[in-house]
Amino acid sequence: YFCFRHAPMFYRFIKIAIGTSLRFFFRRIFVRNYQDLLFNNPVILVSNHPSAFMDPLVIGLVMRKQLQFLARADLFMSGSAFNKWVMRLAHTNPIYRIVDGTSALGKNDQVFAECYEHLKHNRPILLFGEGFTDETFVRRVKPLKKGSMRIAFGAENKFDFHLGVNIVCVGLNYSDPSEFRSDLLISFSEPIEVKKFKDLFLEHNNKAMSALNKEIFEKLTSQVIHIEDSLLDGMFEQLLIVSQAGINNNHYNKKISLEERWEFSKKLSQEINKKNAIDKNYIDGLKQRSSAYFESLNTLNLSDDNLYSYSKNREIYLAKDLAALIYCLPLFLFGFITNFIPFKLPILVSHSMSKRPVFYSSINMVISVITFPLCYFFTLSFTQHYLANWSATIAIGLLMPFAGLFAFDYISEWKAFGSKLRFKKVLREKESAIISALKSRGEILAAVNELVKES
């Protein structure tokens, strides 16, 4: 009774608190194809699952309607009573798998019955079709579990296919979910009408499940950057770096929008998949050339950014960069000092709470909802005590979070300055090696542009 009465209020509170943290965690969040019309009918959202606990948080953030979540039952079975209570307040229900014990599978009947009621009352349900997250971030949709299909057909069958359930696929495209100030593009598909499978379901429900599963997989892969062959993951990231036009987290042209970078990355992934199917030797050759190029950069202790900048402008200006760094040093120090503890503490806690790196970023982000307000409160209390000036205290309070973001970017700019210094030295001592690397880079870039053009 308490959960039912207070869950909507608790959900809104969590959305505001976590949403604020997410807006600072990500540099950019772009939502593509979201339409309120998609949710006029009962909807099951099926998403890929690249980043564990982060995934439901970001989808919940962008959705206007409150979601009902399905999560692995072991999160309930192994958690404390308090954890279970909080998860219920956050609209999260358990889904039981074979690994939870065959006797536990029968409990899914009650869970599914609750889902049918949610759909009857037009409450959107979110499932992660793959069922699990890889330990390392991959740009791939894995084979889908049957949960979403069983719920969709079960609900429609219960109401004689008059409910009007739709399935909408949600593609989560992170530049790197483990990195602070990374990018995220969320793409929604056109809805799949479950009713159109009615005749097939009544004739042979397994065939209907297979047909729906195939369409969900196709819709979902169309919303994400999808590399079919896991052996090409490393090469794909290298090609994104060389292109400076993709959704790689650290290497891209800042004048290109996130949506354009996503579209470029999707085209490139699609063409690599096609080419690998019909001309594997070509892809293997491109992989070898790309690997050799990056090995040469490692030998020279340089990055592709060095060669990209040098190919655009042969002049290397360091005095202007150094002057800007010195000029901005006071603001950096203020941001670093006031934000170091609340930024560092969640990292230490997440590493002690979980042994799985895939959970670190989401735990960091959630804990920061507590650490930043607390640290800011004590800092501002100390400031007001000694300054006795509310105007100054408020100004400092407003400046602190933005100074913290500035400090983070300042460190990146300082590293870039050091990289330029190193490149200038290598250019003097090993110019022929630089020229050779530039030639290799140009050949790889031409191959990338040709692949994208073919799409």
BELLINQUI-V697209 format. One record per residue. N is the residue number from 0. RES is the residue in three letters. SS is DSSP state (H for helix, E for strand, L for the rest). PHI is phi in degrees with one decimal (999 if undefined). D_LAST is the distance of its C-alpha to the last C-alpha in whole Angstrom. Layout:
((N RES SS PHI D_LAST) (N RES SS PHI D_LAST))
This chain:
((0 TYR L 999 55) (1 PHE H -61.6 55) (2 CYS H -61.3 51) (3 PHE H -63.1 50) (4 ARG H -76.9 52) (5 HIS H -104.3 51) (6 ALA H -57.9 47) (7 PRO H -57.7 46) (8 MET H -66.9 48) (9 PHE H -64.1 47) (10 TYR H -59.6 43) (11 ARG H -64.5 43) (12 PHE H -62.2 45) (13 ILE H -62.4 42) (14 LYS H -63.1 39) (15 ILE H -67.4 41) (16 ALA H -66.6 42) (17 ILE H -68.7 39) (18 GLY H -60.9 37) (19 THR H -61.9 38) (20 SER H -64.2 38) (21 LEU H -63.0 34) (22 ARG H -64.4 34) (23 PHE H -85.0 35) (24 PHE H -64.4 34) (25 PHE E -95.2 30) (26 ARG E -70.6 29) (27 ARG E -140.9 27) (28 ILE E -125.7 26) (29 PHE E -116.9 24) (30 VAL E -108.6 24) (31 ARG E -116.4 21) (32 ASN L 69.3 22) (33 TYR L -75.0 25) (34 GLN L -137.3 27) (35 ASP H -62.0 31) (36 LEU H -62.0 31) (37 LEU H -60.5 29) (38 PHE H -112.6 32) (39 ASN L -73.5 35) (40 ASN L -104.2 35) (41 PRO L -57.5 35) (42 VAL E -133.2 32) (43 ILE E -110.0 31) (44 LEU E -90.9 29) (45 VAL E -117.5 27) (46 SER E -119.3 25) (47 ASN L -72.0 24) (48 HIS L -135.5 27) (49 PRO L -82.2 26) (50 SER L -142.1 29) (51 ALA L 48.5 32) (52 PHE H -68.5 34) (53 MET H -65.6 32) (54 ASP H -61.8 30) (55 PRO H -64.8 32) (56 LEU H -65.6 34) (57 VAL H -72.2 30) (58 ILE H -70.8 30) (59 GLY H -60.9 33) (60 LEU H -63.9 33) (61 VAL H -84.8 31) (62 MET L -80.3 32) (63 ARG L -75.1 35) (64 LYS L -84.5 36) (65 GLN L -71.0 38) (66 LEU L -99.4 36) (67 GLN E -107.1 38) (68 PHE E -105.4 37) (69 LEU E -114.9 37) (70 ALA E -130.1 38) (71 ARG E -54.9 39) (72 ALA L -65.8 42) (73 ASP H -65.3 43) (74 LEU H -66.4 43) (75 PHE H -86.4 46) (76 MET H -68.4 48) (77 SER L -97.0 48) (78 GLY L -83.8 48) (79 SER L -77.2 51) (80 ALA H -61.6 53) (81 PHE H -64.9 52) (82 ASN H -60.4 48) (83 LYS H -62.8 48) (84 TRP H -63.5 50) (85 VAL H -64.3 47) (86 MET H -65.0 44) (87 ARG H -66.0 46) (88 LEU H -62.4 46) (89 ALA L -88.7 43) (90 HIS L 66.6 42) (91 THR E -106.2 41) (92 ASN E -120.5 42) (93 PRO E -79.4 42) (94 ILE E -125.3 40) (95 TYR L -95.2 42) (96 ARG L -120.1 40) (97 ILE H -59.7 42) (98 VAL H -64.7 42) (99 ASP H -84.2 44) (100 GLY L 108.3 47) (101 THR H -61.5 47) (102 SER H -68.2 50) (103 ALA H -80.5 47) (104 LEU H -61.0 45) (105 GLY H -62.9 47) (106 LYS H -67.7 47) (107 ASN H -64.4 44) (108 ASP H -60.0 45) (109 GLN H -68.5 47) (110 VAL H -62.6 44) (111 PHE H -65.3 42) (112 ALA H -61.1 45) (113 GLU H -64.7 44) (114 CYS H -63.9 41) (115 TYR H -60.8 42) (116 GLU H -68.8 44) (117 HIS H -59.0 41) (118 LEU H -67.4 39) (119 LYS H -58.2 42) (120 HIS L -96.5 43) (121 ASN L 59.9 39) (122 ARG L -101.9 39) (123 PRO L -62.4 35) (124 ILE E -113.4 35) (125 LEU E -111.4 32) (126 LEU E -127.2 31) (127 PHE E -104.5 29) (128 GLY L -58.2 28) (129 GLU L -75.9 28) (130 GLY L 86.2 31) (131 PHE L -157.1 31) (132 THR L -112.7 30) (133 ASP L -67.2 29) (134 GLU L -67.7 31) (135 THR L -119.2 29) (136 PHE L -66.3 26) (137 VAL L -129.2 23) (138 ARG L -98.9 19) (139 ARG L -160.2 19) (140 VAL L -97.3 21) (141 LYS L -85.5 24) (142 PRO L -52.7 25) (143 LEU L -90.3 27) (144 LYS L -78.1 30) (145 LYS L -94.0 32) (146 GLY H -57.0 34) (147 SER H -63.7 32) (148 MET H -69.8 32) (149 ARG H -64.1 36) (150 ILE H -68.3 36) (151 ALA H -62.5 34) (152 PHE H -70.3 36) (153 GLY H -62.9 39) (154 ALA H -66.7 40) (155 GLU H -65.1 39) (156 ASN H -64.2 41) (157 LYS H -62.4 44) (158 PHE L -106.8 44) (159 ASP L 56.8 43) (160 PHE L 57.9 39) (161 HIS L -107.9 41) (162 LEU L -77.2 39) (163 GLY L 78.0 36) (164 VAL L -69.7 34) (165 ASN E -113.9 30) (166 ILE E -114.7 28) (167 VAL E -115.5 26) (168 CYS E -89.5 23) (169 VAL E -119.4 23) (170 GLY E -97.3 20) (171 LEU E -98.5 22) (172 ASN E -120.1 20) (173 TYR E -90.1 22) (174 SER L -73.0 22) (175 ASP L -172.0 25) (176 PRO L -67.6 28) (177 SER L -87.1 30) (178 GLU L -101.8 30) (179 PHE L -66.5 33) (180 ARG L 63.7 31) (181 SER E -95.6 27) (182 ASP E -115.7 25) (183 LEU E -144.3 24) (184 LEU E -117.0 21) (185 ILE E -110.9 22) (186 SER E -120.3 20) (187 PHE E -101.4 22) (188 SER L -88.6 20) (189 GLU L -67.9 22) (190 PRO L -71.4 25) (191 ILE E -102.9 26) (192 GLU E -82.9 29) (193 VAL H -66.4 31) (194 LYS H -59.7 34) (195 LYS H -68.2 31) (196 PHE H -96.4 32) (197 LYS H -56.6 36) (198 ASP H -60.9 37) (199 LEU H -65.7 35) (200 PHE H -64.7 36) (201 LEU H -67.9 40) (202 GLU H -81.2 39) (203 HIS L -157.9 38) (204 ASN H -64.7 37) (205 ASN H -66.6 35) (206 LYS H -65.6 33) (207 ALA H -65.3 32) (208 MET H -61.7 32) (209 SER H -64.9 29) (210 ALA H -65.6 27) (211 LEU H -67.2 27) (212 ASN H -59.0 26) (213 LYS H -63.1 23) (214 GLU H -69.0 22) (215 ILE H -62.3 23) (216 PHE H -61.7 21) (217 GLU H -64.8 18) (218 LYS H -64.5 18) (219 LEU H -68.6 19) (220 THR H -66.2 16) (221 SER L -74.5 14) (222 GLN L -101.2 16) (223 VAL L -132.5 16) (224 ILE L -79.9 14) (225 HIS L -130.0 15) (226 ILE L -103.7 15) (227 GLU L -71.8 17) (228 ASP L -93.3 19) (229 SER H -63.0 21) (230 LEU H -71.3 22) (231 LEU H -101.7 19) (232 ASP H -58.1 20) (233 GLY H -63.7 21) (234 MET H -62.3 19) (235 PHE H -61.0 16) (236 GLU H -63.0 19) (237 GLN H -63.2 20) (238 LEU H -67.8 16) (239 LEU H -62.6 16) (240 ILE H -63.2 20) (241 VAL H -63.6 19) (242 SER H -67.6 16) (243 GLN L 56.8 18) (244 ALA L -128.0 16) (245 GLY L -103.1 15) (246 ILE L -98.8 18) (247 ASN L -61.2 20) (248 ASN L -70.7 23) (249 ASN L -111.4 25) (250 HIS L -127.8 23) (251 TYR L -163.2 21) (252 ASN L -77.7 21) (253 LYS L -68.6 24) (254 LYS L -81.2 23) (255 ILE L -93.1 19) (256 SER L -69.3 20) (257 LEU H -61.9 19) (258 GLU H -63.8 17) (259 GLU H -64.9 15) (260 ARG H -65.4 15) (261 TRP H -64.9 14) (262 GLU H -62.8 11) (263 PHE H -62.4 10) (264 SER H -63.7 11) (265 LYS H -65.1 10) (266 LYS H -59.3 6) (267 LEU H -63.8 8) (268 SER H -64.0 10) (269 GLN H -63.6 8) (270 GLU H -70.8 6) (271 ILE H -64.4 10) (272 ASN H -61.1 11) (273 LYS H -65.0 10) (274 LYS H -64.4 11) (275 ASN H -66.8 14) (276 ALA H -77.0 15) (277 ILE H -107.7 15) (278 ASP L -147.5 16) (279 LYS H -63.4 18) (280 ASN H -62.3 19) (281 TYR H -63.2 17) (282 ILE H -65.2 16) (283 ASP H -61.9 20) (284 GLY H -65.6 20) (285 LEU H -64.8 18) (286 LYS H -62.7 20) (287 GLN H -65.9 23) (288 ARG H -65.0 22) (289 SER H -65.3 21) (290 SER H -62.4 24) (291 ALA H -65.2 26) (292 TYR H -63.7 25) (293 PHE H -72.1 26) (294 GLU H -65.4 29) (295 SER H -65.9 30) (296 LEU H -64.8 30) (297 ASN H -62.6 32) (298 THR H -62.7 35) (299 LEU H -83.2 35) (300 ASN L 59.2 35) (301 LEU L -124.8 32) (302 SER L -117.0 29) (303 ASP H -62.9 25) (304 ASP H -57.6 26) (305 ASN H -60.1 29) (306 LEU H -72.8 27) (307 TYR H -62.4 25) (308 SER H -64.8 28) (309 TYR H -67.9 29) (310 SER H -69.3 26) (311 LYS H -85.1 27) (312 ASN L -149.6 30) (313 ARG L -72.9 33) (314 GLU L -89.8 36) (315 ILE L -113.8 36) (316 TYR L -98.2 38) (317 LEU L -110.3 40) (318 ALA H -62.1 43) (319 LYS H -65.3 41) (320 ASP H -65.0 40) (321 LEU H -64.9 43) (322 ALA H -63.0 45) (323 ALA H -65.5 42) (324 LEU H -64.8 43) (325 ILE H -67.2 46) (326 TYR H -62.0 47) (327 CYS L -91.1 45) (328 LEU H -57.2 47) (329 PRO H -59.1 49) (330 LEU H -66.0 46) (331 PHE H -60.0 45) (332 LEU H -61.5 48) (333 PHE H -61.8 49) (334 GLY H -65.6 45) (335 PHE H -67.7 46) (336 ILE H -66.2 49) (337 THR H -79.8 49) (338 ASN H -118.2 46) (339 PHE H -62.8 46) (340 ILE H -64.9 48) (341 PRO H -65.6 46) (342 PHE H -81.0 43) (343 LYS H -79.5 44) (344 LEU H -58.9 46) (345 PRO H -59.6 43) (346 ILE H -64.2 42) (347 LEU H -64.6 45) (348 VAL H -67.3 46) (349 SER H -62.5 42) (350 HIS H -70.1 43) (351 SER H -84.0 46) (352 MET H -81.3 45) (353 SER L -136.3 42) (354 LYS L -95.7 41) (355 ARG L -104.4 38) (356 PRO H -56.7 36) (357 VAL H -63.5 33) (358 PHE H -93.1 36) (359 TYR H -58.8 37) (360 SER H -63.8 35) (361 SER H -69.4 35) (362 ILE H -65.6 39) (363 ASN H -54.6 39) (364 MET H -65.7 38) (365 VAL H -68.2 40) (366 ILE H -66.2 43) (367 SER H -63.6 43) (368 VAL H -61.0 43) (369 ILE H -94.3 47) (370 THR H -67.1 47) (371 PHE H -67.0 46) (372 PRO H -59.2 48) (373 LEU H -64.3 51) (374 CYS H -65.7 51) (375 TYR H -63.8 50) (376 PHE H -61.1 54) (377 PHE H -66.8 56) (378 THR H -64.1 55) (379 LEU H -72.2 55) (380 SER H -63.4 59) (381 PHE H -63.7 60) (382 THR H -62.8 59) (383 GLN H -65.5 61) (384 HIS H -61.2 64) (385 TYR H -91.8 64) (386 LEU H -89.0 63) (387 ALA L 51.0 64) (388 ASN L -140.6 62) (389 TRP H -65.0 60) (390 SER H -61.7 58) (391 ALA H -66.9 57) (392 THR H -63.6 56) (393 ILE H -64.7 54) (394 ALA H -61.3 52) (395 ILE H -64.0 51) (396 GLY H -61.5 50) (397 LEU H -70.0 47) (398 LEU H -79.0 46) (399 MET H -55.3 46) (400 PRO H -63.5 43) (401 PHE H -73.5 41) (402 ALA H -66.8 43) (403 GLY H -64.4 42) (404 LEU H -64.1 38) (405 PHE H -62.0 39) (406 ALA H -61.5 41) (407 PHE H -62.6 38) (408 ASP H -68.3 36) (409 TYR H -61.2 38) (410 ILE H -61.3 38) (411 SER H -64.6 35) (412 GLU H -67.6 36) (413 TRP H -65.0 39) (414 LYS H -64.4 37) (415 ALA H -64.5 34) (416 PHE H -63.3 37) (417 GLY H -62.8 39) (418 SER H -65.6 35) (419 LYS H -65.4 36) (420 LEU H -59.2 39) (421 ARG H -63.3 38) (422 PHE H -62.9 36) (423 LYS H -61.5 38) (424 LYS H -68.1 41) (425 VAL H -63.9 38) (426 LEU H -62.0 37) (427 ARG H -69.4 41) (428 GLU H -89.7 42) (429 LYS L -136.5 39) (430 GLU H -60.9 37) (431 SER H -63.8 36) (432 ALA H -68.1 34) (433 ILE H -64.9 32) (434 ILE H -62.3 31) (435 SER H -64.0 30) (436 ALA H -65.2 28) (437 LEU H -61.9 26) (438 LYS H -64.4 25) (439 SER H -61.7 24) (440 ARG H -61.7 22) (441 GLY H -61.7 21) (442 GLU H -67.5 19) (443 ILE H -66.3 17) (444 LEU H -63.0 16) (445 ALA H -62.9 15) (446 ALA H -65.9 13) (447 VAL H -62.8 11) (448 ASN H -63.6 10) (449 GLU H -67.7 9) (450 LEU H -63.6 7) (451 VAL H -65.6 5) (452 LYS H -63.8 5) (453 GLU H -65.0 4) (454 SER L -76.1 0))
